[in-house]
């Protein structure tokens, strides 16, 4: 077996997590997989795996071989994409990750249009309630909000997205309009619980000073759609992204609060792993996504010119 074939074999073995599962994928017997693994280890002169009858685990050398091997396989795949027709014609499986709300509202219709444009592409869309590890999960493209600290990925901003405080006219008529961030502590607030944020802690600034307010409310939810529906029913003040609430603010169903203060931005990015050359399918999808999102800009005199 040549070295590239051995790398691919070892990566597949680790992906499946057992000799028997890998054997099913390769359509061979488990003893055949075991013999090939032993042959690979003998050729390298090292042990790559610690294995028992029930499980396998990587040795230090195995981790190094797998990590560098995957990089080599990726580079080879990119090279083949560049010298083949696949470089100019998007094709193959594209794995996309997005959050639930934005993924349903915007990403799904964009994918539908993309698939009509490129019938040789297959898309696997996974919606999650929090960002995932792009490389470890094997996704080609993720849509993320806010600051992108990971230097191992490329981030392309596709939309400016602010966060707003808002409430329904019915709620404000009953409880009054907050005049300062401190007033929020005396109001009913609808809190969205996300894994990467403190529950009920809102940060505001006006260019001169900053305020951190701990709010309370009768509802805490992990779903933005549910929170918006509750705000529309007059149950409290909501902090939510522009993409979600701007249409309700323009229609008057929700009213913007504390407009002189800003919340941390939640700009929208499409991110993908750092690679020398993007595959045609990723490059085409990123461009299509950016163009489609840009078309949501509208010209108004109101609070928002997007969404």
N, C-alpha and C positions, 0 to 999 in steps of 0.2 A: 504494500500500500504506500502511496506517495504521501509526503508531509501534509499537503493541503487536505487530502482525503482524510488523513488521521485527525487533523484539526476539526474538520466538520463532524466526524464520527464522535469525537470526545465532547464537542459542544452539544450535540444531540443527546448523548448519554446523560449529561448533567441536566439538560432541560427536562428530561423525562424522570430523572431521579432514581431509576432502578434499572437493572440489567434486563429484567423481563419486559418492562414497558418499552425500552429502547429496541428490544428484539422484535416486538410487535410492529413498531414503526418501520423497521428495516426489513420485516418479513423474513426473519431468520430465527434460529433457536437461541434461547438464553446462553447455552454453552458456547455457541458461535460468537456471541458478543463478548463473553468472558475471555475466550481465546484471543480475540482481536485486541482487547484491552491489555492482556498480558503481553502480547507481541509488541504493542506500542510502548509499554513500560520497559520491556527488555531492550528495545531499540534505543530508547532515551537513557537507559541505565538508572532510572529513578522510579519511585512509586508515586503515582498520581492520585490514587484513591485509597482510602481505608474502607474496606467493605466487609459486611457480615451477610448473613442469610437474609436479613430484612432491610438493610439500608446501606447507603454509601455516603461517604463524606470526603471532601477534598483535603489533600495534604497541602502544605505550603507551596510545594512545587506544582501541584495540580492547580491551585488558584492562579499562580503566575502563568502557567501554560494556557489556562482557559481565558484569562483576561487578555493576554497578548494575542492569543489565537483568534479570539473574536474580532480584535482590531484588524488582524491580517485578513480575515475572511470578509470583513466589511470593506476594506480597501480593494480587495479583489473584485467584490461585487460592483463597487463604484467604477473600477477600470473596465469591467465588462459592459457596464451601462454606457460608458463613454464611447466605446468602440463598436457598439452594436446599435441597431435601430431603436432599441429601448431607450437610448439617450434622448431621442427626439420625440418618441411616441410614449406617453404615459401608459404604463401597464403594470399589472400585478397587484398584490395586496397592499393596501394603505391602511395603517392603524391610526385612528384619531381618538383623542381624549378631550372632553370638555366638561364643564360643570352642568348640573341638571337643568337649571333654568335657562341659561344662555344657550346651552346645547340644544334644547328642545325648540326654543323660539327662533334662533338664528342659524346655528350650525347645521341642523338637520336639513332645512330647505336648501341651504347652500350645497350640501353634499348631494342632494337629489339632482340639482342642476349640473353639478360636476360630473356625476355618473352618466348623465345624458350626453355630455360633451365628450367624455372619454369612456366608451363602452368596454375597453379592455382593462379597466381598473375595477378592482373589488375593494370595498371599504368595510372595515370593522370599526364601528363607532361605540365607544364605551363612555357613558356618562357617570360621573362620580361627584360626591359632595365635597371633595377636597382635592388639591393637586396631587398627582402621583409622581413617582420617580420615573422620568422619561426613559432612561437607559435600562434600568432594571426591569421595567415592565414591558420593554420592547416596542414602545409606541414610536411612530414616525413623526407625529405632529401632536402638540397639545395647545389648547387655548387657555391662557392664564390671565389673572387680573393682578394689578399692582406691581410692586417692586419684584424684579427677577434677580436674585442674588447668585444663582448658580453659574459659575464661569464655564462649566462644561457644556452649556447649551447656547444656541444662537437664539436671540429674542428679537423679533421684528414687531414694532408697534403698529397695530392696525386701526386703533381708534382711541381717541381721548374719551375718558369716562370718569365723570365726577361722582361723588356721593352726595346725596341730598338728605336733609331732614324735612319731613312733610307730614301732613295730617289732613283729614277730611274736614270740610267746612262745618259739618255737624259736630265733630269733636271740638273744634275751636270755638264754636258758638256756645258750647256747654261749659268748656273749661278755660277758655281764654287763650290768647296768643302769648307764647314765651317771648320775653324781650331781651334776654341774655342767656348764655349757656347755663348759668347757675339756676335759672328758672326751670330747666328741664327736670331737676330733681323733685319738683313739686307736681310733675305731670305723670300721667300714665304713658308708658313707653312700650312699644312692641320690640322685643329683643330677638335678634337672630343669633343663634349659638353656632359658631363655626369653630373648627378644631384649632385654628391658628390665631384665635383672638380671645381676649378676656370677655367673659359674659357680662354684658351691660355696661361696658366701659367705652365711652365715646370721646374722641379727641377732636377738638376744634381750634382753629387759629384764624386771626384776622389780619395777619401781616405785622402786627405789633406785639400781640400777646397770644399765648396758647392756654387752652383750658382742657383739663381731663375731668370728665363728668361721669360719675357712677349713677346710672339711671335704674329705675325700677318699673315694673309693669305687671299686668295680670297675665301676660302671655310671653312665653319663651319658646321659640321654634327653631328647628334646624333647616327649615325650608323657606326660601325667599318668597316663593309664590304664595304660600300660606300667609306669610307676614303681610304681604301687600293686600291680600283679600281682607284681612282683619283690619288694616288701616282704612280701606275703603268703606268698611262697615262702621267706622267711627270709634274704634276701640283703643286708639292711642296714637302717639307720635312714632314715626318710623324713620330709621336710617337705612337708605337703600340706594343702589347704583342708578345712575342716570338712565342707562339703557332700559331699565325696568319701569321706572316711575315717570319719566319725562312725558309720555303720552297722557297719563292721568293728570299731570300738572297742567298741560296745555288745555285739556278738556275741562278743567275746573273741578274734577273729582277729588283731587288732592291739592293742597296748597303748600307752597314752599315756605319754610320757616328759617329765621335767622340768616337771611341772605347775605349779610355782611360777613358771615363766618364761613370758613371752608373746612371740610372734613378731608382726611387723607385720600388722595386720588386712587382710583382703581382702574387705571388705563389698561386697555386690552392688548395682549400680545399673543402672537403665534410663535411657539418655540419648537425647536428641533435640535437633535444632537449636533455637536460640532463635527463636521466632516469636510474633507477637502472639496468634494464635489457632490452636490445633491442629486439624487435620482430624479428622473424626469417626472415621476408621479408626485413626489414631494414638492418639487419646484413649481409644477403646474398648480397644485392644490393651494399652496401658500399664496401664489399670485391671484388665484381665483377668489380665495377667501378675502384677501385685502381689498380687491376690487368690489366684491359684493357688499362688504361692510361699508365701504365708502359711499355706496349708493343710498344708504339709509340717512344721509345728511339731508336735512330740510331747511328751508329759509323761513324763519319766523322772527317776530319781534318779542317773542316770549322768553321763557327761562332757558330753553335749550334749542340748539340748532341741529340736533342729531336725534336719531331714534324716533 
